[in-house]
Amino acid sequence: MMLGREIIQPVDIMMGVGEHQDPQDPCDYVEELEDVLRKVHVIARENLHEAQMRQKRTYDLRIHHHTYDVGDFVYMIDSSTKIGQSKKLQKPWIGPFVVTEKLSSVLYRIKNRRKEKVVHHDRLKKCSDRTIPIWLTRLQHAVTKDVSLPKQDREEETDEDACCLDSLFSDEGPNKLSGVSGDQGSSDNDPIATSPDIPSLGSRSNSRERRQVRLPKALTDYDLS
């Protein structure tokens, strides 16, 4: 199939199998070769199709279909191998990632801090970690467009925004909000007002006992007498 003719092996030469073949006309040989190659390719395609269907049946028996929503945290299996490192000692999963888009029932687009990629669902698993990094939570909010906050935080944010707006549009200006006087005669040499409840940095006492510093033996004096 690869060479277009029957391969003569060393055992054929030893047994004298290919010595008594009758010569053939070149035109007849080409026609016969085309016919044989056409039949061989058909048989090869049928065998490949049967092998693919058999592998698909085996794969479907062991696969568990999982669905993920946009904004879910997932891990991706790492099938790469690094030179000089044992694959048994490497982490089988990398991540976590955030699902940014569902392309089909089996394909998902995931993203982490560095890159974005499209993977099959059988290479993913749900992330059930108790602690999630802050950057990953922010990425999830950016993906899902979730700008809602808890009720208490939303009320505090509204009060702060209202206070900032009142101070900006008031006659006194923003200096009242910052607590800094707007006089032009103030300079860097003026004393800074401190609250009596907050101790200054210089008033802190270092209660920790320091260790005794000793010179190394190489620097001690030698007695040459």
N, C-alpha and C positions, 0 to 999 in steps of 0.2 A: 504493500500500500504506500509506503514511503518512497521507495526507489522505483516503482513502476515495473518491477520484474521480480522473479523469484530469486531469493538470495542463495548463493552457492556457499555452503558452509564447509569447513575443513573436513567434516565427516563425509560429505558428498564426494570430495576429491579422493579420499581414502577408499571409499567403496566403489568409485567409478560410476556414480549415478548420472552425472551431467555430461558424460563424454559422448553418449550415443544419441544426442538430440539432433533431430533433422533441421537443416537450415530453413528459414521461413522468409517469405517475401516481405520487404519493408512495409508496403502498403497494407498487406493483410495483418502484419504485426501491429501497426498503429491502430487499425480499426478494432482489433481484438483487445488491445490495451485500453482503449477508450471505453469499450463495453465493460471490461472487467473492473476498471476504476469506478465507473458509474455505479455498478452493483455494490462494490465494496463501500463506497461512501453512503449509500442508502442503508446498508446494514449497520454501519458505524453510527449513523444518526439515530436509528432505532434503538441500538444498545445504549447510547447516551441518554435518550429520553426515558428508557426504562430505569436506568440508574438514577436519574434525577427524581422520578416519581417515587422510587423506593426510599431515597434519602429524605424526600419531603414527608412521606408517611412516618418515618422514624422521628423526624424533627417535630411533627405535629403531636406525636404521642407524648413527648416530654416537655413541650412548651406550655407555659402558663401566661395567658394574655393579661397584661396590666394596662390600665388606662390612667393617664395623668392629666391634670388640669393646668391651665396657665397660672404660674406663680407657685407651683409645688416645688419643694426641695427634693432633689434626687441625687443619687450617686451613679457614676458610670464605671463599668468594668474596664480595667486597664489590661489590654492584651499585648502591649509593647514589651520588648525585652531590651535591657541595657547591657552593653558589652562590659564584662568584668563583674557583673552582679548576678547572683542566683535568683531565678524567678520565684523560687519557693519562699525566699525571704522578703520579697517585695509585697507591698499592699495590693490586694486584688482589686480594690475599688479606689477611685479618685473622686475628689469633689469636696464639698457639695456644689451642685449647680442649681440654677433656677430655670424652670421650663418657661420659655418666652413665647413659644408658638406651637400649636398643634397642626402639623402639615397634613397628616392623614390619620387613619386609625392605628397605624403602626410607626409613623415617623414623627419625631419631635425635634424642635430646635431648642437647645439648651445653651446657657451662658454662665460664665463665672467672671471673676475679676479681669482675666486676661483675654480670653477668646470666646468665640461662639461657634457652635458646630451643630450638624444635623446627625442624629443617631437613631437607630432602631430601638423599639421598646424592649427587646430582649436583652439589651446591654445596659438597661437602667434598673434601678431599684429605689424604693421610697426611702427618703432620709428621715429617720425617727430620732435624731439627736435632741437632747434636752436643751443644749445651749447652741444657739445659732449666732454666727458673727454679725456684727452691726452692719457691715458693708453688704452682707447678703440680704439682710432684712430691708435695707434701703433699696437694693436692686429689685427685690420683690415688689415693694411699693411702687417703684417706677414702672415696672412691667404691668402690674395690674391696675395702675392709675388709682391706687387706694390712698386717698388723702384724708380719709376719715380718722379722727382721733377719739380717744375715750372722752366721756362727757366732762369729767373734771378737768382734763388737759385742755379741752376745747373752751371751757369757760375761762380758765386762766389765760389762755392765749387771747381770747376776745377782750378781757379786761386790760391786758398789757397793750394790745393794739389801740384800744380806745384812749388809754393814758398817753400813749405816744402821739396820737393824733391831736388830742387836746393841747398838749404842750407845744406841738409844732405850729398850730394855728392860733395860739394865744398871743397876747401883746407882750408878755414877758420873754417870749422866745425860748429856745431849747436850753438856755443856760440854767433855768430853774430845774429842769429835769436832771441835769448832770450834777447839780449842786455846786457849780463853779461860778464865782462872781465874775461879772462882766466888766469890772473896773479895769481901766487901762494902766493904772499905777501899780498893779500887782507885778511882781517879778519872781524869779526863781529863788531869791534869797528869803522870801517870806516863809514863816513857819507853817508847816502842814498841820491842819486840824486833825486830831485823832480822837476816836471815840474812847471813853473811859472803860467801856466793856471789852474792847479788843486790845490785848496786850501788844506792845510794840515788839519788833523783832530783836531789838537790843536788850530787852529786859528778860529774855529767856535765859534761864540758868542751865548750864550743861551739867546734869546730875550724873552722867555716865563717867565712871572712873577710867582714866586713861592708863594704858599699859606702860610699863617702864621700858624706856629705850636704852638698849645696850649696844656698845660697839662690837663688831665682829672680832673674832680672835686674830684675824690677820692684821688688824690695826692696833693691837695692844703693844705696849712697850716691851722690848726684849732686854734681858739682863745679860750683858756681855762680860761681866766680871768673872 
